[in-house]
Amino acid sequence: MGWWDLVDILVTSVAIYEVLKLIRGTRAVQMALGCGILVGLYYASQELGLQTVNWMIRNIAGYVVFAAIVLFQSDIRRALAQLGRAPFIRYFAENEAREEVIEELTAAAAALSDQKVGALIAIEREDGLRNYIEGGIPVDAALTWDLLVCIFQPTGPLHDGAVIVQNDCIAAAACFLPLTTNPFVGKALGTRHRAAIGLTEESDAVCIIVSEETGRISLSVDGQIETGLSPEQLREHLRVLRTGSRVAKPSVRNAVEAL
């Protein structure tokens, strides 16, 4: 027995184990038992010379396969879905989903900027924002740019406060964030900008701000803020931040002086 034989046995064992886990507690267990009984009868009929039983099992075996496919469509779909969530496949799926989230955030910021609608979007990273989420209105919806635009419309009931994005979903809206106590933040920055700076001072969250007066897009990270971003610049910053890297940002003092 060589190394490849051991690998062959290991792969087969893992495959059988995963199949057993998949069918546990489902109707497929009874189907598997029935197939086992048929296989046992097939070999028993060969040993005992039961020609009629052996002929019958050989002829119905092909139909059993098609019947199983029809009867257990949902279980087969679930098995293929679990295979698609394997770690080596999940990595590429997460990268694609991450890019979609960045595009949705960028599109929302651009639309709100064109309409000069004020907005504050906080994106959770390693540090949890549960305390602020619980203080807002639960949304628990997929993150889309049109939903974000609707939330921040001045006539809507949720426009006042921040939207918090958690696990690439909109967790809550109308959340109140702590204001910064940084003495370098002057009157040029409004409440949304101060709240964004305050949150990023206390956590590693990323905040996107759209000014209601000027429509300017800003990004706050690590207690610092960069204003006057274009949608393309915002997209590139978010891409770098989602990979865990740092973006070179001016200090709050410089951002305020630039206004």
LONUMI-796837 format. One line per 3 residues: number of its first residue (from 1); their letters; for each residue z negated, y negated, x of C-alpha. Coordinates in Angstrom, 1 decimal. Example, Ala and Ser with C-alpha at 12.3 -4.5 7.8 and 13.67 -1.06 7.14 Angstrom:
2
1	AS	-7.8,4.5,12.3; -7.1,1.1,13.7
% end
This chain:
259
1	MGW	0.0,0.0,0.0; 1.1,-3.3,1.5; 0.2,-7.0,0.8
4	WDL	3.0,-7.4,-1.7; 1.7,-4.5,-3.7; -1.7,-6.1,-3.9
7	VDI	-0.1,-9.4,-5.0; 1.9,-7.5,-7.6; -1.3,-5.9,-9.0
10	LVT	-3.2,-9.2,-8.9; -0.5,-11.1,-10.8; -0.2,-8.3,-13.4
13	SVA	-3.9,-8.2,-13.9; -4.2,-11.9,-14.4; -1.3,-11.8,-16.9
16	IYE	-2.9,-9.0,-18.9; -6.3,-10.9,-18.8; -4.7,-14.1,-20.0
19	VLK	-2.9,-12.3,-22.9; -6.1,-10.6,-24.0; -7.9,-14.0,-23.9
22	LIR	-5.1,-15.5,-26.0; -5.1,-12.9,-28.7; -8.9,-12.6,-28.9
25	GTR	-10.1,-13.4,-32.4; -6.6,-13.6,-33.9; -4.4,-11.3,-36.0
28	AVQ	-2.6,-10.2,-32.9; -5.6,-8.0,-32.0; -4.8,-5.7,-34.9
31	MAL	-1.1,-5.8,-33.9; -2.0,-4.8,-30.4; -4.1,-1.9,-31.6
34	GCG	-1.3,-0.7,-33.8; 1.1,-0.8,-30.9; -1.4,1.1,-28.8
37	ILV	-1.6,3.8,-31.5; 2.2,4.1,-31.6; 2.4,4.4,-27.9
40	GLY	-0.3,7.1,-28.0; 1.5,9.0,-30.7; 4.8,8.8,-28.8
43	YAS	3.3,10.5,-25.7; 1.3,12.9,-27.8; 4.5,14.0,-29.7
46	QEL	6.3,14.6,-26.4; 3.4,16.8,-25.1; 2.9,18.7,-28.4
49	GLQ	6.6,19.1,-29.3; 6.5,17.0,-32.4; 10.2,16.2,-32.5
52	TVN	10.3,14.4,-35.9; 7.4,12.1,-35.0; 8.9,11.4,-31.6
55	WMI	12.3,10.6,-33.2; 10.7,8.3,-35.8; 8.7,6.3,-33.2
58	RNI	11.8,5.9,-31.0; 13.9,4.5,-33.8; 11.3,2.1,-35.2
61	AGY	10.2,0.7,-31.8; 13.0,-1.9,-31.6; 12.3,-3.2,-35.1
64	VVF	8.6,-3.5,-34.3; 9.4,-6.1,-31.6; 11.4,-8.2,-34.0
67	AAI	8.7,-7.9,-36.7; 6.1,-9.1,-34.2; 8.2,-12.1,-33.3
70	VLF	8.5,-13.1,-36.9; 4.9,-12.4,-37.9; 3.3,-14.1,-34.9
73	QSD	5.4,-17.2,-34.4; 2.3,-19.5,-34.3; 0.6,-17.3,-31.8
76	IRR	3.7,-17.2,-29.6; 4.0,-21.0,-29.8; 0.3,-21.4,-28.9
79	ALA	0.8,-19.1,-25.8; 3.8,-21.1,-24.6; 1.9,-24.4,-25.1
82	QLG	-1.0,-23.1,-23.0; 1.4,-22.1,-20.3; 2.8,-25.6,-20.4
85	RAP	-0.8,-26.9,-19.8; -1.1,-25.0,-16.6; -2.4,-27.1,-13.7
88	FIR	0.8,-27.2,-11.7; 2.8,-28.3,-14.8; 0.1,-30.6,-16.2
91	YFA	0.3,-32.7,-13.0; 3.9,-33.7,-13.8; 3.1,-34.2,-17.5
94	ENE	0.2,-36.5,-16.7; 2.4,-38.6,-14.4; 5.0,-39.0,-17.2
97	ARE	2.2,-39.9,-19.8; 0.7,-42.4,-17.3; 4.1,-44.1,-16.9
100	EVI	4.5,-44.3,-20.7; 1.0,-45.9,-21.1; 1.9,-48.6,-18.5
103	EEL	5.2,-49.3,-20.3; 3.3,-49.7,-23.6; 0.8,-52.1,-22.1
106	TAA	3.5,-54.1,-20.4; 5.5,-54.4,-23.6; 2.5,-55.4,-25.6
109	AAA	1.5,-58.1,-23.1; 5.1,-59.4,-23.0; 5.3,-59.6,-26.8
112	LSD	1.9,-61.3,-27.1; 2.9,-63.7,-24.4; 6.1,-64.7,-26.2
115	QKV	4.2,-65.3,-29.4; 1.3,-67.1,-27.6; -1.2,-64.8,-29.2
118	GAL	-4.5,-64.4,-27.3; -5.4,-60.9,-26.3; -7.9,-59.0,-24.1
121	IAI	-7.3,-55.4,-23.2; -9.8,-53.5,-21.1; -8.7,-50.2,-19.5
124	ERE	-11.5,-47.7,-18.6; -11.3,-46.0,-15.2; -14.1,-44.1,-13.5
127	DGL	-17.0,-46.1,-14.9; -17.5,-45.4,-18.6; -17.4,-48.2,-21.2
130	RNY	-19.1,-46.3,-23.9; -21.7,-49.1,-24.5; -19.0,-51.6,-25.3
133	IEG	-16.9,-49.1,-27.3; -19.9,-48.4,-29.6; -20.3,-52.1,-30.2
136	GIP	-16.8,-52.5,-31.5; -14.7,-51.1,-34.4; -13.6,-47.5,-33.7
139	VDA	-9.8,-47.0,-33.7; -9.2,-43.7,-31.9; -5.4,-44.1,-32.0
142	ALT	-2.5,-43.4,-29.7; -1.7,-46.4,-27.5; 1.5,-48.1,-28.6
145	WDL	2.6,-51.7,-28.0; 3.2,-52.5,-31.6; -0.3,-51.4,-32.6
148	LVC	-1.7,-53.6,-29.9; 0.4,-56.5,-31.2; -0.8,-55.9,-34.7
151	IFQ	-4.5,-55.8,-33.7; -4.4,-59.2,-32.0; -2.6,-61.0,-34.7
154	PTG	-4.8,-64.1,-35.7; -4.7,-63.1,-39.4; -6.0,-59.6,-38.6
157	PLH	-9.7,-58.6,-38.9; -9.8,-57.1,-35.4; -8.2,-59.9,-33.3
160	DGA	-11.5,-61.4,-32.2; -12.8,-59.4,-29.2; -11.4,-56.9,-26.8
163	VIV	-9.4,-53.7,-27.2; -10.8,-50.9,-24.9; -8.3,-48.2,-23.7
166	QND	-10.0,-44.9,-22.9; -8.1,-41.7,-21.9; -4.8,-43.4,-22.6
169	CIA	-5.8,-44.1,-26.2; -7.1,-47.1,-28.1; -10.8,-46.2,-28.4
172	AAA	-12.0,-49.4,-30.2; -11.2,-53.0,-31.0; -13.2,-56.1,-31.6
175	CFL	-15.4,-55.2,-28.7; -17.6,-57.9,-27.1; -17.7,-58.0,-23.3
178	PLT	-20.2,-59.7,-21.0; -19.3,-63.1,-19.7; -19.2,-63.8,-16.0
181	TNP	-21.9,-65.9,-14.4; -19.7,-66.7,-11.4; -20.2,-70.4,-10.6
184	FVG	-16.6,-70.7,-9.3; -15.2,-70.1,-12.7; -14.5,-73.5,-14.2
187	KAL	-13.6,-74.8,-17.6; -9.9,-74.0,-16.9; -10.5,-70.4,-17.9
190	GTR	-11.4,-69.6,-21.5; -13.8,-67.1,-23.1; -11.3,-64.2,-22.8
193	HRA	-10.8,-64.7,-19.1; -14.6,-65.0,-18.5; -15.2,-61.8,-20.5
196	AIG	-12.6,-60.0,-18.4; -14.1,-61.2,-15.2; -17.6,-60.3,-16.4
199	LTE	-16.6,-56.7,-17.3; -14.8,-56.1,-14.0; -17.8,-57.4,-12.1
202	ESD	-19.9,-54.7,-13.7; -17.4,-51.8,-13.7; -14.1,-50.7,-12.1
205	AVC	-12.3,-51.4,-15.4; -9.0,-53.3,-15.4; -8.5,-56.1,-17.9
208	IIV	-5.2,-57.6,-19.1; -5.5,-61.1,-20.6; -3.0,-63.1,-22.6
211	SEE	-3.8,-66.8,-23.0; -3.6,-68.2,-26.5; -2.8,-71.7,-25.3
214	TGR	-0.2,-71.1,-22.6; 0.9,-67.5,-23.2; 0.2,-66.7,-19.5
217	ISL	-0.5,-63.1,-18.6; -3.5,-62.4,-16.3; -5.0,-59.4,-14.7
220	SVD	-8.6,-59.0,-13.7; -10.0,-56.4,-11.3; -13.2,-56.2,-9.3
223	GQI	-14.4,-59.5,-10.6; -11.3,-61.3,-9.5; -8.4,-62.6,-11.6
226	ETG	-4.7,-63.3,-11.0; -2.9,-65.5,-13.5; 0.7,-66.3,-14.3
229	LSP	2.0,-62.8,-14.0; 5.4,-61.8,-15.3; 5.7,-58.5,-17.2
232	EQL	7.4,-57.0,-14.1; 4.5,-58.0,-11.9; 2.0,-56.7,-14.4
235	REH	3.8,-53.4,-14.5; 3.8,-53.0,-10.7; 0.1,-53.9,-10.5
238	LRV	-0.8,-51.4,-13.2; 1.2,-48.6,-11.4; -0.7,-49.2,-8.2
241	LRT	-4.1,-49.4,-9.9; -3.4,-46.2,-11.9; -2.9,-44.3,-8.6
244	GSR	-6.4,-45.5,-7.5; -5.1,-48.0,-4.9; -6.1,-51.6,-4.6
247	VAK	-3.9,-54.6,-5.3; -4.2,-57.7,-3.1; -5.5,-60.3,-5.5
250	PSV	-6.5,-63.9,-5.0; -10.1,-64.9,-5.5; -11.4,-66.4,-8.7
253	RNA	-11.8,-69.7,-7.0; -8.1,-69.7,-5.9; -7.0,-68.6,-9.4
256	VEA	-8.9,-71.4,-11.0; -7.5,-74.0,-8.6; -4.0,-72.8,-9.3
259	L	-4.2,-73.5,-13.0
% end
